[in-house]
Amino acid sequence: MASPWALAPGPELPEQNFEYCEVQYWDQRYRGAADSAPYEWFGDFSSFRSLLEPELRPEDRILVLGCGNSALSYELFLGGFPDVTSVDYSSVVVAAMQARYAHIPRLRWETMDVRMLAFPSGSFDVVLEKGTLDALLAGEQDPWTISSEGIHIVDQVLSEVSRVLVPGGRFISMTSAAPHFRTRHYAQARYGWSLRHATYGSGFHYHFYLMHKGGELSVAQLALGAQILSPPSPPTSPCFFQDSDHEDFLNAIQL
């Protein structure tokens, strides 16, 4: 299903990648977002719909993390999944999305930090994130050796995701991060979920991670999870990404 808007022109990019982690950057970027076209990180709904929809039920309570001005929440509503709550820590973009979709009161928009979700435990059947973790890790200098601060930030988010999911709930992450970078974060037994991986997109492939709360990680996945404290060595030859997105940090680092 195509979005009712075309993709926006490339946004004004930060001078330094670490600014992607700062709410001030996003507030500035999203001023006027109510009147601007959505910006889609890592593909629009149509590009991953075939992977996502089989994991959803019409009655699911869905939480979208770091929604930005993406049309994903709206596309889910149009696709027959009406119970969608979207959060972002930029109050500017939340206000813009509330205004844009004021005619659809079932879509809820709240200002919230994904590291400290203000929802009771077991509030959602599905949690989605598309590019939020990538933005939070954008300031990392070495994708093979994530800083202790970066590890802690991701753990805060994933711990909150696990907490707000019901037993049997699903966490779905769409990202540019290949398994050798991202699996080690997701493959932690304390989150209480299983893990599957797929790719989507033509030409440049993005990554689709599916976690089922109540499932179990494999021995191999747990071994990868242990690498958080002992990261693997980088490849001997450089790996180059094609220019797959307007955002510079997606190509400057190999998350």
C-alpha positions as CSV (number, residue, x, y, z in Angstrom):
1,M,0.0,0.0,0.0
2,A,1.6,3.3,-1.1
3,S,1.8,6.2,1.3
4,P,-0.6,9.1,0.5
5,W,2.5,11.3,0.4
6,A,5.7,11.1,-1.6
7,L,9.0,10.9,0.3
8,A,10.3,14.2,1.6
9,P,13.4,15.8,0.2
10,G,16.5,15.0,2.2
11,P,16.3,16.6,5.6
12,E,19.0,18.9,7.1
13,L,21.6,16.6,8.5
14,P,23.5,17.2,11.7
15,E,27.1,18.3,11.6
16,Q,28.2,15.4,13.9
17,N,26.6,11.9,14.1
18,F,26.2,12.1,17.8
19,E,23.6,14.8,17.3
20,Y,21.2,12.0,16.2
21,C,21.1,11.1,19.9
22,E,20.0,14.6,21.0
23,V,16.4,15.6,21.3
24,Q,17.3,19.2,20.3
25,Y,18.4,18.0,16.9
26,W,15.1,16.2,16.3
27,D,13.0,19.1,17.6
28,Q,14.7,21.4,15.1
29,R,14.4,18.9,12.3
30,Y,10.7,18.3,12.8
31,R,9.6,22.0,13.0
32,G,6.9,22.3,10.4
33,A,6.5,18.5,10.2
34,A,2.7,18.7,10.2
35,D,2.9,20.2,6.7
36,S,5.8,18.2,5.4
37,A,5.9,14.8,3.7
38,P,6.8,11.8,5.9
39,Y,10.4,10.7,5.9
40,E,10.8,6.9,5.9
41,W,13.9,5.3,7.3
42,F,14.8,1.9,5.8
43,G,11.8,1.7,3.4
44,D,8.1,2.4,3.6
45,F,5.4,0.0,4.6
46,S,5.1,-1.6,1.2
47,S,8.8,-2.7,1.3
48,F,8.4,-4.9,4.4
49,R,4.7,-5.5,4.5
50,S,5.0,-9.2,3.5
51,L,7.2,-9.8,6.5
52,L,5.3,-7.7,9.0
53,E,1.6,-8.5,8.4
54,P,1.9,-12.3,9.1
55,E,3.1,-11.4,12.6
56,L,0.1,-9.1,13.3
57,R,-3.5,-9.7,14.3
58,P,-6.3,-7.1,13.9
59,E,-6.9,-7.0,17.7
60,D,-3.2,-6.4,18.6
61,R,-2.2,-3.5,20.7
62,I,0.7,-2.1,18.8
63,L,3.4,0.3,20.1
64,V,5.7,2.2,17.6
65,L,8.9,3.5,19.1
66,G,10.6,6.6,17.8
67,C,7.9,7.2,15.3
68,G,9.2,10.5,13.9
69,N,7.1,11.7,11.0
70,S,6.9,8.3,9.4
71,A,3.6,7.2,7.9
72,L,4.0,3.7,9.4
73,S,1.4,4.1,12.1
74,Y,-1.1,5.4,9.6
75,E,-0.3,2.6,7.2
76,L,-0.9,0.1,9.9
77,F,-4.3,1.7,10.6
78,L,-5.2,1.5,6.9
79,G,-4.0,-2.1,6.8
80,G,-6.6,-3.2,9.4
81,F,-4.6,-2.8,12.6
82,P,-6.4,0.1,14.4
83,D,-4.9,0.0,17.9
84,V,-1.6,1.8,17.4
85,T,0.2,4.0,19.9
86,S,3.2,5.9,18.7
87,V,5.9,7.5,20.8
88,D,8.8,9.9,20.2
89,Y,10.9,12.0,22.5
90,S,10.5,15.0,20.3
91,S,7.4,16.8,21.5
92,V,7.6,18.8,18.3
93,V,7.0,15.8,16.0
94,V,4.4,14.3,18.4
95,A,2.4,17.6,18.2
96,A,2.8,17.6,14.4
97,M,1.6,14.0,14.1
98,Q,-1.4,14.7,16.4
99,A,-2.3,17.5,14.1
100,R,-1.8,15.6,10.9
101,Y,-3.9,12.6,12.1
102,A,-6.5,14.5,14.2
103,H,-9.2,13.0,12.0
104,I,-8.2,9.5,13.2
105,P,-8.7,9.6,17.0
106,R,-7.8,5.9,17.4
107,L,-4.2,6.7,16.5
108,R,-2.5,7.9,19.7
109,W,0.7,9.9,19.8
110,E,2.7,10.5,23.0
111,T,6.0,12.2,23.9
112,M,8.1,9.6,25.6
113,D,11.7,8.5,25.9
114,V,12.0,4.9,24.7
115,R,14.5,4.1,27.5
116,M,11.8,4.9,30.1
117,L,8.4,3.9,28.8
118,A,5.5,5.2,30.9
119,F,3.3,2.2,30.2
120,P,2.4,-0.6,32.7
121,S,4.0,-4.0,32.2
122,G,2.3,-6.2,29.6
123,S,0.5,-3.3,27.9
124,F,1.2,-4.3,24.3
125,D,1.0,-7.3,22.0
126,V,3.5,-5.9,19.5
127,V,6.3,-3.4,19.7
128,L,7.9,-2.0,16.5
129,E,10.9,0.1,15.9
130,K,12.4,1.2,12.6
131,G,15.7,3.0,12.8
132,T,15.4,4.2,16.4
133,L,18.2,2.0,17.7
134,D,20.3,3.0,14.7
135,A,19.9,6.7,15.6
136,L,20.7,6.0,19.2
137,L,24.0,4.3,18.2
138,A,24.9,6.8,15.5
139,G,27.6,8.4,17.5
140,E,29.6,5.2,18.0
141,Q,33.1,5.4,16.5
142,D,33.7,1.6,16.2
143,P,30.7,-0.6,15.3
144,W,32.7,-3.7,16.2
145,T,33.4,-2.4,19.7
146,I,30.3,-0.6,21.0
147,S,31.0,1.7,24.0
148,S,29.7,0.7,27.4
149,E,27.4,3.7,27.1
150,G,26.0,2.5,23.8
151,I,25.5,-1.0,25.2
152,H,23.7,0.4,28.2
153,I,21.4,2.6,26.0
154,V,20.4,-0.4,23.9
155,D,19.8,-2.5,27.0
156,Q,17.6,0.2,28.5
157,V,15.4,0.2,25.4
158,L,15.2,-3.6,25.0
159,S,14.5,-4.1,28.7
160,E,11.6,-1.7,28.4
161,V,10.4,-3.4,25.3
162,S,10.4,-6.8,27.0
163,R,8.6,-5.3,30.1
164,V,5.7,-3.8,28.1
165,L,5.2,-6.9,26.0
166,V,2.6,-9.5,27.0
167,P,3.7,-13.1,27.2
168,G,3.7,-14.3,23.6
169,G,4.1,-10.7,22.4
170,R,6.3,-9.8,19.4
171,F,9.1,-7.2,19.1
172,I,10.0,-6.3,15.5
173,S,13.1,-4.2,14.6
174,M,13.8,-2.9,11.2
175,T,17.3,-1.6,10.7
176,S,20.4,-1.2,8.5
177,A,22.3,-3.3,11.1
178,A,23.4,-6.8,9.9
179,P,23.3,-9.8,12.2
180,H,27.0,-9.7,13.1
181,F,26.4,-6.2,14.6
182,R,22.9,-6.4,16.0
183,T,22.2,-10.0,17.0
184,R,24.5,-9.7,20.0
185,H,22.3,-7.0,21.4
186,Y,19.1,-8.9,21.0
187,A,20.4,-12.3,22.0
188,Q,20.3,-11.8,25.8
189,A,18.5,-14.4,27.8
190,R,17.2,-11.8,30.3
191,Y,14.8,-10.4,27.7
192,G,13.0,-13.7,27.6
193,W,12.5,-14.0,23.8
194,S,13.4,-16.0,20.7
195,L,15.0,-14.3,17.7
196,R,14.6,-14.7,13.9
197,H,16.1,-12.6,11.1
198,A,15.2,-11.8,7.6
199,T,16.1,-9.2,5.0
200,Y,14.0,-7.0,2.7
201,G,14.5,-4.4,0.0
202,S,15.8,-4.6,-3.5
203,G,19.4,-3.8,-4.3
204,F,20.5,-2.7,-0.8
205,H,19.0,-5.1,1.9
206,Y,17.7,-3.9,5.2
207,H,17.2,-6.2,8.2
208,F,14.1,-7.4,9.9
209,Y,14.4,-9.0,13.3
210,L,11.5,-10.7,15.0
211,M,11.5,-11.6,18.7
212,H,8.8,-13.7,20.4
213,K,8.5,-13.2,24.1
214,G,8.3,-16.5,25.8
215,G,10.6,-18.2,23.2
216,E,14.2,-19.3,23.7
217,L,17.4,-18.3,22.1
218,S,19.5,-20.9,20.4
219,V,23.0,-21.8,21.8
220,A,24.6,-20.1,18.8
221,Q,22.6,-16.9,19.5
222,L,23.5,-16.9,23.1
223,A,27.1,-17.2,22.1
224,L,26.8,-14.2,20.0
225,G,25.1,-12.4,22.9
226,A,28.2,-13.1,25.0
227,Q,30.2,-11.1,22.5
228,I,28.8,-7.8,23.8
229,L,31.6,-7.9,26.4
230,S,34.1,-9.5,24.0
231,P,33.4,-8.3,20.4
232,P,34.6,-10.1,17.3
233,S,37.5,-8.9,15.3
234,P,36.6,-6.7,12.3
235,P,37.0,-8.1,8.8
236,T,40.4,-8.0,7.2
237,S,39.1,-6.2,4.1
238,P,36.9,-3.1,4.2
239,C,33.1,-3.4,3.6
240,F,31.4,-0.7,1.6
241,F,27.8,0.2,1.6
242,Q,26.1,1.8,-1.4
243,D,24.4,5.1,-0.9
244,S,21.1,3.6,0.3
245,D,19.7,6.5,2.3
246,H,19.9,10.2,2.6
247,E,21.2,10.0,6.1
248,D,25.0,10.1,6.1
249,F,25.6,8.1,9.2
250,L,24.0,5.0,7.6
251,N,27.0,4.8,5.3
252,A,29.7,6.3,7.5
253,I,29.4,3.5,10.0
254,Q,28.5,-0.2,9.7
255,L,25.8,-0.6,12.3
